[in-house]
Amino acid sequence: MNARVINRMPETELPSDITRCLNAHELNHRPVLLATQTDISLAGEIRTNWLVVTRDHISVVAARTAVADGSEAELVQAFPVKELQSVRTWAGLGSGILQVKTEDRWLDLLRFSNANADRFHKVSRRLDQLRSDGELTIAADERLNPPRCSKCGLRLSTADENCPKCIHRSQVLSRVWVLLRPQLNGAVTLCVLTVVGVIAELVPPKLQQYLVDEVLAKGAAVNPQSDNFMFGLGAVVLALAISRFVLSIVGVFKGRLATLIGSNLTHRLRGDMVERLQKLAVAYYDRHQVGSLMSRVAYDSEVLHGLVHQLTGGFLLQIVQLIGVGAMLAWLNPKLALYTLIPVPLVFLGTWMFWRHVYPRYYRLWDSSSKHIAALSGMLSGIRVVKAFGQEGREYERFENASTYLKDSRLWVEFATSSYSAAMQLVFSLGGLIVWYVGGKDVIGQ
């Protein structure tokens, strides 16, 4: 069998000790069709092993352990290409094995960690092609290793994919701003309504303080049946009712406006995504499942709708409330306001823990949701072919695996968020406990 290479795999050049070992055993026949390395030996030891494929032989060489000890590379095994009958990879716990079949028996060629599994799956296909076709066809831009981010090393789906960790947040915000610009008037109105709502929430506590300290206490001491007492009581209660009514009206308009803005944003985003998908090359659809793309257009775009509600009803509301309540507390009792800042370092620590340990879990949840939709879409779109070949069991097993992955991912996220929420509620309650303790001491001291 004459092996013919179409394009050489652009891998790292062989180290000098590997070349000397191959020369010593007369195995370094030129050209080298394929050369790649693994990070562990067959025995499971941490040692670099090189797989070298030439026209005539397939060789595995163990690199020297250290330069200082004077050790040399060792030939692990080698056999002629013409004896190759079949190639496969076997997945194990923490590592896998590349196996070859010669003389009607399977041999363990080399072991690789799961981090290199994608590489040796490709190697297996190339060796099988060499066995069946007598040639090793490799595209000019093909790499054995999966594409990774050049900055952080995160594995990417394709070489042209943007790294989600290294992407500039300013670019994301600029894209959101482009979508939000047509809704600018509504967004400004929404922010104003949020501020008005917070002010309306701060009015009742102050009115209740006046009701207890001024109206009820002094009125009971003078004459509870007097006209001034009844007028003051009615006025304060009426003011409380008006503030509650204003707060309710603001909540209605704020909710409707947030829904309107969010719906318009997601509508435009879906349109832009579909328009972009129609302009992409067919090769893009070869690399991505249709179900995954459907999930992005139909479901992932809803995240932007939720973002509007989170900004107005969550993040922005909490910021305005923090400023308003802090200003009110500092006005009423500056000393007590300083004491309430004691849990602030714990809040910052909790925020750091969320972004470092809780939020990254959502990446796995989103990935599992996308794969779940892709499995269901593939099964239903090809149901006629599935039934024609009687593959219902296999397709159900594939869907069940995707569904289990989604379930495990959701549990992983929910367990973390529930524990985090309980811990942060305890931290937030410390401020109230401090207010009761310090304020109570001040009252007793008076």
C-alpha positions in Angstrom: 0.0 0.0 0.0 1.5 3.3 -1.1 0.6 6.2 1.2 0.1 9.5 -0.4 -0.2 12.7 1.6 -2.4 15.5 0.1 -1.5 18.2 2.6 0.8 17.8 5.6 -0.8 18.3 9.0 0.6 21.6 10.3 1.8 20.3 13.7 4.8 21.0 15.8 8.1 19.8 14.5 9.5 16.7 16.1 12.0 17.3 19.0 15.6 16.3 18.4 15.5 13.4 20.9 12.4 11.9 19.1 14.2 12.2 15.8 17.3 10.5 17.1 15.3 7.6 18.5 13.5 7.1 15.2 16.8 7.3 13.3 18.4 4.7 15.6 15.6 2.3 14.8 15.5 3.2 11.1 11.9 4.4 11.4 12.4 8.1 10.4 11.3 7.6 6.8 10.5 10.9 5.1 8.2 12.6 4.8 6.4 12.5 8.1 2.7 12.4 7.2 1.4 13.1 10.7 3.0 13.8 14.1 1.3 14.7 17.3 1.8 14.2 21.0 -0.1 13.0 24.0 0.4 13.9 27.7 0.4 10.5 29.4 1.8 7.1 28.8 0.0 3.8 28.4 0.7 3.1 32.0 -1.0 6.3 33.1 2.3 8.2 34.0 2.7 11.9 33.2 5.1 11.6 30.3 4.9 13.0 26.7 4.5 10.4 24.0 4.8 11.1 20.3 2.8 9.5 17.6 4.7 9.6 14.3 3.1 8.4 11.0 5.3 7.9 7.9 4.6 6.2 4.6 5.7 2.8 5.9 5.4 2.8 9.7 3.3 4.0 12.7 5.5 4.6 15.7 5.0 5.7 19.3 8.0 7.3 21.1 8.2 8.3 24.7 10.1 11.6 25.2 12.9 11.8 27.7 11.7 12.7 31.2 14.1 15.5 31.8 17.1 17.1 30.1 19.2 17.2 33.2 19.2 13.5 33.9 20.6 12.6 30.5 17.8 10.2 29.6 16.9 9.6 26.0 13.6 9.0 24.2 12.4 5.4 24.0 10.6 3.6 21.3 7.4 2.2 22.8 6.1 0.3 19.7 6.0 0.4 16.0 4.4 -1.6 13.2 4.1 -1.4 9.4 1.2 0.6 7.9 0.4 -2.4 5.7 -0.5 -4.5 8.8 -3.1 -1.9 9.9 -6.6 -3.4 9.8 -8.8 -1.0 11.8 -8.5 2.0 14.1 -10.7 3.1 17.0 -10.7 5.3 20.1 -11.9 3.9 23.5 -13.2 6.4 26.1 -12.4 5.7 29.7 -12.6 7.6 33.0 -10.3 10.6 32.8 -8.5 9.3 29.7 -8.9 7.4 26.5 -6.9 5.0 24.4 -6.2 4.9 20.7 -6.3 1.3 19.6 -5.3 -0.4 16.3 -6.2 -3.8 15.0 -3.3 -5.9 13.5 -3.2 -9.6 12.9 -6.9 -9.9 14.0 -6.3 -8.5 17.5 -6.6 -5.1 19.1 -3.5 -3.3 20.4 -3.4 -0.3 22.7 -1.3 2.2 20.7 -1.3 5.2 23.1 -3.2 6.8 25.9 -4.5 10.4 26.0 -6.2 12.6 28.6 -9.8 13.7 27.9 -8.4 17.2 27.2 -6.9 15.7 24.0 -9.9 13.5 23.1 -11.0 15.7 20.2 -7.4 15.6 18.7 -7.1 11.8 18.8 -10.6 11.3 17.4 -9.4 13.1 14.3 -6.2 11.1 14.3 -8.2 7.9 14.4 -10.2 9.0 11.3 -7.0 10.0 9.5 -5.3 6.6 10.2 -8.5 4.8 9.1 -8.4 6.8 5.9 -4.7 5.9 5.4 -5.7 2.2 5.8 -8.6 2.2 3.5 -7.6 4.7 0.8 -3.9 4.5 0.9 -3.6 8.3 1.3 -3.8 10.8 4.1 -6.0 13.8 3.0 -5.6 16.8 5.2 -7.0 20.3 4.5 -4.5 23.1 4.5 -6.1 24.9 7.4 -7.0 21.8 9.5 -5.7 21.4 13.0 -5.7 18.4 15.2 -6.4 20.5 18.3 -9.8 22.1 18.7 -9.9 25.9 18.3 -9.2 27.8 21.5 -9.1 31.4 22.5 -5.6 32.9 22.0 -5.9 34.9 25.3 -7.6 32.6 27.9 -7.4 29.2 26.2 -11.2 28.6 26.3 -12.3 26.0 23.9 -14.4 27.4 21.0 -16.9 25.7 18.6 -15.2 27.2 15.6 -12.0 29.1 14.9 -14.0 32.3 14.0 -16.1 32.2 17.1 -15.8 35.1 19.6 -14.6 34.1 23.0 -17.5 34.8 25.5 -15.0 35.5 28.3 -12.6 37.8 26.4 -15.2 39.7 24.4 -15.1 43.4 25.3 -18.1 44.4 27.4 -18.1 47.8 25.6 -18.9 46.0 22.3 -21.8 44.2 23.9 -23.1 47.5 25.4 -22.7 49.2 22.0 -24.8 46.6 20.3 -27.5 46.8 23.0 -27.4 50.6 22.6 -28.1 50.2 18.9 -31.1 48.1 19.6 -32.3 50.5 22.4 -31.8 53.7 20.5 -35.3 53.6 18.8 -36.8 53.0 22.2 -34.9 55.9 23.9 -37.9 58.0 24.8 -39.7 55.0 26.4 -36.5 54.0 28.2 -36.1 57.5 29.7 -39.8 57.5 30.7 -39.2 54.1 32.3 -36.3 55.4 34.4 -38.3 58.4 35.5 -41.2 56.2 36.6 -38.7 54.0 38.5 -37.5 57.1 40.4 -41.0 58.2 41.1 -41.9 54.7 42.4 -39.0 54.7 44.8 -40.0 58.2 46.1 -43.5 56.9 46.6 -42.2 54.0 48.6 -40.2 56.3 50.9 -43.2 58.5 51.7 -45.3 55.9 53.8 -42.5 55.2 56.4 -42.1 58.9 57.1 -45.9 59.4 57.3 -46.1 56.5 59.7 -43.4 58.0 61.9 -45.3 61.3 62.0 -48.5 59.4 62.7 -47.0 57.5 65.7 -44.8 60.2 67.2 -46.9 63.3 66.6 -50.5 62.5 66.0 -51.2 59.4 68.2 -48.7 60.1 71.0 -49.6 63.8 71.5 -53.2 63.4 70.7 -53.7 60.6 73.3 -51.9 62.7 75.9 -54.2 65.8 75.2 -57.7 64.7 74.1 -58.3 61.8 71.7 -61.8 63.1 70.9 -60.7 66.6 69.8 -61.4 67.8 66.3 -57.7 68.6 65.7 -56.7 65.0 66.6 -59.3 63.5 64.3 -58.4 65.9 61.5 -54.7 65.1 61.8 -55.4 61.3 61.9 -57.6 61.5 58.8 -55.1 63.6 56.9 -52.2 61.3 57.6 -54.2 58.2 56.7 -55.4 59.9 53.5 -51.8 60.8 52.6 -50.9 57.1 53.1 -53.7 56.0 50.8 -52.7 58.5 48.1 -49.1 57.4 48.2 -50.2 53.7 47.9 -52.5 54.6 45.0 -49.7 56.6 43.2 -47.3 53.6 43.8 -49.9 51.2 42.2 -50.4 53.5 39.2 -46.7 53.9 38.7 -46.3 50.1 38.9 -48.9 49.5 36.2 -47.4 52.0 33.8 -43.9 50.9 34.5 -44.8 47.2 33.9 -46.6 47.9 30.6 -43.8 50.2 29.3 -41.1 47.7 30.2 -43.0 44.9 28.4 -43.5 47.1 25.4 -39.8 48.0 25.2 -38.7 44.5 25.8 -41.0 43.1 23.2 -39.9 45.6 20.6 -36.2 44.8 21.3 -36.7 41.0 21.0 -38.7 41.5 17.8 -36.0 43.5 16.2 -33.3 41.1 17.5 -35.0 38.1 16.1 -35.3 39.8 12.7 -31.7 40.8 12.7 -30.6 37.2 13.6 -32.7 35.6 10.9 -31.5 38.1 8.3 -27.9 37.4 9.4 -28.5 33.6 9.2 -29.7 33.9 5.7 -26.5 35.6 4.6 -24.2 33.0 6.1 -22.5 30.3 4.0 -23.7 26.7 3.9 -20.5 25.6 5.7 -21.8 27.4 8.8 -24.9 25.2 8.9 -22.6 22.1 8.5 -20.9 23.1 11.8 -24.0 24.0 13.8 -27.1 22.0 14.5 -30.4 23.4 13.2 -32.1 22.9 16.6 -29.4 24.9 18.3 -29.8 27.8 15.9 -33.6 27.6 16.5 -33.0 27.8 20.2 -30.9 30.9 19.9 -33.4 32.7 17.7 -36.6 31.6 19.6 -35.5 31.4 23.2 -32.1 33.1 23.8 -33.4 36.3 22.4 -35.9 36.4 25.2 -33.0 37.1 27.6 -33.0 40.7 26.2 -36.7 41.0 27.2 -35.9 39.9 30.7 -33.0 42.3 30.8 -35.3 45.3 30.5 -37.4 44.0 33.4 -34.3 43.3 35.5 -33.0 46.8 34.9 -36.2 48.6 35.8 -37.6 46.2 38.4 -34.3 44.7 39.7 -30.9 46.4 39.3 -31.9 50.0 38.6 -34.7 49.8 41.2 -32.3 48.5 43.8 -29.7 51.2 43.1 -32.3 54.0 43.4 -33.8 52.4 46.5 -30.3 52.1 48.0 -29.6 55.8 47.4 -33.0 56.9 48.6 -33.1 54.8 51.7 -29.5 55.7 52.5 -30.2 59.4 52.2 -33.4 59.1 54.3 -31.6 57.2 57.0 -28.7 59.6 57.0 -31.1 62.5 57.4 -33.0 60.8 60.3 -30.0 59.3 62.2 -26.5 59.7 60.8 -25.0 57.5 63.5 -27.4 54.6 62.8 -26.7 55.0 59.0 -23.0 54.4 59.6 -23.7 51.3 61.7 -25.8 49.8 58.8 -22.7 49.9 56.6 -21.0 47.2 58.6 -22.3 44.3 56.4 -21.1 46.1 53.2 -17.8 44.2 52.9 -19.8 40.9 53.1 -22.1 42.2 50.3 -19.0 42.9 48.1 -17.7 39.4 49.0 -21.0 37.8 48.0 -21.0 39.7 44.7 -17.5 38.4 43.9 -18.6 34.9 44.8 -21.6 35.1 42.5 -19.7 36.3 39.5 -16.8 33.8 40.1 -18.6 30.7 41.2 -22.4 30.9 40.6 -22.8 32.8 37.3 -20.4 30.6 35.2 -22.7 27.6 35.9 -25.3 29.2 33.7 -23.1 28.6 30.7 -23.5 24.9 31.1 -27.3 25.4 31.6 -27.6 27.4 28.4 -25.5 24.8 26.5 -27.6 21.9 27.7 -30.8 23.7 26.8 -29.5 24.4 23.3 -28.5 20.7 22.8 -31.8 19.5 24.2 -33.7 21.6 21.6 -31.3 20.4 18.9 -31.9 16.7 19.8 -35.7 17.1 19.8 -35.6 19.1 16.5 -33.4 16.5 14.8 -35.6 13.6 15.9 -38.9 15.2 14.8 -37.6 16.6 11.5 -36.2 13.3 10.5 -39.0 11.1 12.0 -39.8 9.5 8.6 -36.3 8.3 8.2 -36.1 7.2 11.8 -39.3 5.1 11.4 -38.2 3.7 8.0 -35.0 2.3 9.5 -36.5 1.4 12.9 -34.2 3.7 14.9 -36.8 4.9 17.4 -34.9 3.4 20.3 -31.6 5.0 19.4 -33.2 8.4 18.8 -35.0 8.2 22.1 -31.8 7.3 23.9 -30.1 10.3 22.3 -32.9 12.6 23.4 -32.9 11.0 26.9 -29.1 11.8 27.2 -29.7 15.4 26.2 -32.7 15.7 28.6 -30.6 14.2 31.5 -27.8 16.7 30.7 -30.3 19.5 30.9 -31.8 18.2 34.2 -28.3 17.8 35.8 -27.3 21.3 34.6 -30.4 22.9 36.0 -30.0 21.1 39.3 -26.4 22.2 39.4 -27.5 25.8 38.9 -30.5 25.8 41.2 -28.6 24.2 44.1 -25.9 26.9 43.9 -28.4 29.8 43.5 -30.6 28.6 46.4 -27.6 28.3 48.7 -26.3 31.7 47.6 -29.7 33.4 48.0 -30.0 32.0 51.5 -26.6 33.2 52.5 -27.1 36.7 51.1 -30.5 37.0 52.8 -28.7 36.4 56.1 -26.2 39.0 55.2 -28.9 41.5 54.3 -30.8 40.8 57.5 -27.7 41.9 59.5 -28.5 45.5 58.7 -32.0 45.3 60.2 -30.6 43.5 63.3 -28.0 46.3 63.7 -30.7 48.9 63.4 -32.8 47.2 66.1 -29.9 46.8 68.5 -28.2 50.2 68.1 -31.6 52.0 67.9 -32.9 50.2 70.9 -29.9 51.2 73.0 -30.4 54.8 71.9 -34.0 54.7 73.0 -33.2 53.1 76.4 -30.4 55.6 76.8 -32.8 58.5 76.3 
